[in-house]
């Protein structure tokens, strides 16, 4: 009975020590992230757009008029009979498009879906790349050769052109696009980079100690290699989000996505209506500039966060 109580005390002390080490590491990494200057700016941009998109249901509840402010079917009948876009007013802070739909509600609706797409595609893709890279590095031989040749094949195909070809064969929704992006990321260049990191972890003494003590291959990969690759994986996830959002905007602009509304569709509507040429480009700036600015700022925000995380992950960039 004394041994059992002693073991419980030891386990509790071990948990406290692990928590202390975790919090100290978290504080040190946060200090490095804040010290990068550019990282907090990016984090602030991302938080702003998360709140901006999350406020869409509140905006619709406050207006009490989805007939006007719905991003797809809305129409302000007070603007009839003209069919031209209307500049910003108090009732439409960013104006309306050629169909009389409120551009602000379109931005709030679309930015949330684009953020969700980017996070799902990047998260799933980088997680898959982490597993592929870790398995390839740990087993080596034919397993490593197979996954690396798959990555080489993925790199042969133009990224955007491949998605355009797939979109021509089927109706691609945002979820399907996220799956395609995750597969292309998980088996592509990112898996090669993370494999290099896993190879460095594989030769560490604690991995060899786990193997000697009888740890299974699954235990070593999941408990020792993957956790040490994850910091670099999270860094590449931030960069992958920007690629996913830009890809979605490009495909929507080209008309290859089956979605209700997106940032790319907003710009596409301005283009097909002839407001991106000549003097109309400056006169009807609210047709394209807000959507383009949102795309640029969201991508810049995640890129800045990635640069800030690079200060944490890459020891060569840390201040000595």
GIRA-V167349 format. One record per run of one state. SS is the DSSP state (h for helix, s for strand, l for the rest). FROM is the first residue (numbers start at 1). TO is the last residue. If there is no record, write none. Layout:
# GIRA-V167349
SS;FROM;TO / SS;FROM;TO
This chain:
# GIRA-V167349
l;1;1 / h;2;35 / l;36;37 / h;38;54 / l;55;55 / h;56;63 / l;64;65 / h;66;69 / l;70;76 / h;77;79 / l;80;85 / s;86;86 / l;87;95 / s;96;96 / l;97;101 / s;102;102 / h;103;139 / l;140;140 / h;141;156 / l;157;158 / h;159;169 / l;170;173 / h;174;186 / l;187;188 / h;189;202 / l;203;204 / h;205;212 / l;213;216 / h;217;254 / l;255;262 / h;263;272 / l;273;279 / h;280;283 / l;284;284 / h;285;287 / l;288;288 / h;289;313 / l;314;314 / h;315;317 / l;318;320
